[in-house]
């Protein structure tokens, strides 16, 4: 069905594309006052002090961190789907996005990155963003990925690219 035959490239492309609508949604929610934390602030806060976050360098670091995170997440989800199959990919993507939310908002904030919000709705909306990212990314992986990357019900009919390749010496 799809045309990308490499898991890494498929994950990179799918992750970056899926992140863009979520970043836009997050920006709209912050400007409308529904949330008081933006992903750009969180991303740049990892590397630079808060007073330099809205500078051109801060914005560049934020974009880089967000794209690296989206790419890495896309690659991980690609491997998950190529291991388990394309069936129920939206549910698998939402589940994957929910785990990302726990890692980003739960674990990372507990090791020193201050993500405390004054608005309780912020974290619920953040979960929703991560679930949307997972669902979009899974849909893109399913559509863009070559058929031979995914296991089917009958493995004997088609030659599949193995998940891991161990050359014979």
C-alpha positions as CSV (number, residue, x, y, z in Angstrom):
1,X,0.0,0.0,0.0
2,X,2.7,2.5,1.0
3,X,6.0,3.4,-0.5
4,X,8.5,3.9,2.4
5,X,10.4,0.6,2.8
6,X,12.7,1.7,5.7
7,X,11.4,1.7,9.3
8,X,13.7,4.6,10.4
9,X,12.7,6.9,7.6
10,X,9.0,5.9,8.0
11,X,9.2,6.8,11.7
12,X,11.0,10.1,11.0
13,X,8.5,11.2,8.4
14,X,5.4,10.1,10.2
15,X,6.5,11.5,13.6
16,X,7.4,15.0,12.2
17,X,4.2,15.2,10.1
18,X,2.0,14.0,13.0
19,X,3.5,16.5,15.4
20,X,2.7,19.6,13.3
21,X,-1.1,19.7,13.8
22,X,-0.6,18.9,17.5
23,X,1.9,21.8,17.9
24,X,-0.6,24.1,16.2
25,X,-3.4,22.8,18.5
26,X,-1.2,23.4,21.5
27,X,-0.4,26.9,20.4
28,X,-4.1,27.8,19.9
29,X,-5.0,26.4,23.3
30,X,-2.3,28.4,25.0
31,X,-3.2,31.7,23.2
32,X,-6.9,31.1,24.1
33,X,-6.0,30.6,27.7
34,X,-7.1,27.0,28.0
35,X,-3.5,26.0,29.0
36,X,-0.6,27.9,30.4
37,X,2.2,25.6,29.3
38,X,3.3,25.3,25.6
39,X,5.4,22.5,24.2
40,X,7.8,25.1,22.9
41,X,8.4,26.4,26.5
42,X,8.9,22.8,27.8
43,X,11.3,21.9,25.0
44,X,13.5,25.0,25.2
45,X,13.5,25.0,29.0
46,X,15.5,21.7,28.9
47,X,18.5,23.6,27.5
48,X,18.2,27.3,28.2
49,X,17.1,29.6,31.1
50,X,13.5,30.8,31.2
51,X,14.3,34.4,30.3
52,X,15.9,33.3,27.0
53,X,13.1,31.0,25.8
54,X,11.4,33.6,23.6
55,X,14.6,34.6,21.7
56,X,15.4,33.3,18.2
57,X,17.9,30.9,19.7
58,X,15.2,29.7,22.2
59,X,12.7,29.2,19.4
60,X,15.3,27.3,17.3
61,X,16.2,25.0,20.2
62,X,12.5,24.4,20.8
63,X,11.8,23.4,17.2
64,X,14.9,21.1,17.2
65,X,13.8,19.4,20.5
66,X,10.2,19.0,19.3
67,X,11.3,17.5,16.0
68,X,13.8,15.1,17.5
69,X,11.2,14.0,20.1
70,X,8.5,13.5,17.4
71,X,11.0,11.7,15.2
72,X,12.1,9.3,17.9
73,X,8.5,8.7,18.9
74,X,7.6,8.0,15.3
75,X,10.4,5.5,15.0
76,X,9.4,3.7,18.2
77,X,5.8,3.5,17.0
78,X,6.9,2.3,13.6
79,X,8.7,-0.6,15.2
80,X,5.7,-1.3,17.4
81,X,3.4,-1.5,14.5
82,X,5.7,-3.5,12.3
83,X,6.1,-5.9,15.1
84,X,2.4,-6.2,16.0
85,X,0.7,-5.4,12.6
86,X,-1.4,-2.6,11.2
87,X,-4.6,-3.8,12.6
88,X,-6.2,-1.5,15.2
89,X,-3.4,1.0,14.5
90,X,-5.3,4.0,15.9
91,X,-5.9,2.2,19.2
92,X,-2.2,1.3,19.3
93,X,-1.2,4.8,18.5
94,X,-3.5,6.4,21.2
95,X,-2.0,3.9,23.7
96,X,1.5,4.8,22.6
97,X,0.7,8.5,22.8
98,X,-0.7,8.0,26.3
99,X,2.5,6.4,27.4
100,X,4.5,9.3,26.0
101,X,2.3,11.7,28.0
102,X,3.2,9.8,31.2
103,X,6.9,9.9,30.3
104,X,6.9,13.6,29.4
105,X,4.5,15.0,31.9
106,X,5.1,12.5,34.7
107,X,8.6,11.1,34.8
108,X,10.5,14.1,33.3
109,X,8.7,16.6,35.6
110,X,9.6,14.4,38.6
111,X,13.4,14.6,37.8
112,X,13.6,18.4,37.8
113,X,11.8,19.9,34.7
114,X,9.1,22.1,36.2
115,X,5.9,21.4,34.4
116,X,3.5,22.6,37.1
117,X,0.5,24.3,35.7
118,X,-1.9,26.6,37.5
119,X,-4.8,25.2,35.4
120,X,-5.9,21.6,36.1
121,X,-7.2,21.3,32.5
122,X,-3.6,21.8,31.1
123,X,-2.6,18.2,31.8
124,X,-5.8,16.7,30.5
125,X,-5.4,18.6,27.3
126,X,-1.8,17.6,27.1
127,X,-2.9,13.9,27.3
128,X,-5.4,14.6,24.5
129,X,-2.6,16.1,22.4
130,X,-0.4,13.1,22.9
131,X,-3.3,10.7,22.1
132,X,-3.9,12.7,18.9
133,X,-0.2,12.6,18.0
134,X,-0.2,8.8,18.5
135,X,-3.3,8.3,16.4
136,X,-2.1,10.5,13.6
137,X,1.4,9.0,13.6
138,X,-0.1,5.4,13.5
139,X,-2.3,6.4,10.6
140,X,0.6,7.8,8.7
141,X,2.8,4.8,9.4
142,X,0.0,2.5,8.2
143,X,-0.5,4.5,5.0
144,X,3.1,5.4,4.1
145,X,4.7,2.1,5.1
146,X,5.4,-0.5,2.5
147,X,3.3,-3.7,2.9
148,X,6.4,-5.9,3.4
149,X,7.2,-4.1,6.7
150,X,4.1,-5.4,8.4
151,X,3.2,-9.0,9.5
152,X,0.0,-10.4,7.9
153,X,-2.1,-13.3,8.9
154,X,-0.5,-15.6,6.3
155,X,3.3,-15.3,6.4
156,X,3.9,-17.9,3.8
157,X,2.5,-16.0,0.9
158,X,4.7,-12.9,1.0
159,X,8.3,-12.2,1.7
160,X,8.6,-9.9,4.7
161,X,11.5,-7.7,5.8
162,X,12.6,-9.1,9.2
163,X,12.3,-6.8,12.2
164,X,15.9,-7.5,13.1
165,X,18.5,-8.7,10.7
166,X,21.3,-11.0,11.8
167,X,23.7,-11.8,9.0
168,X,24.9,-15.3,8.6
169,X,28.7,-15.5,8.8
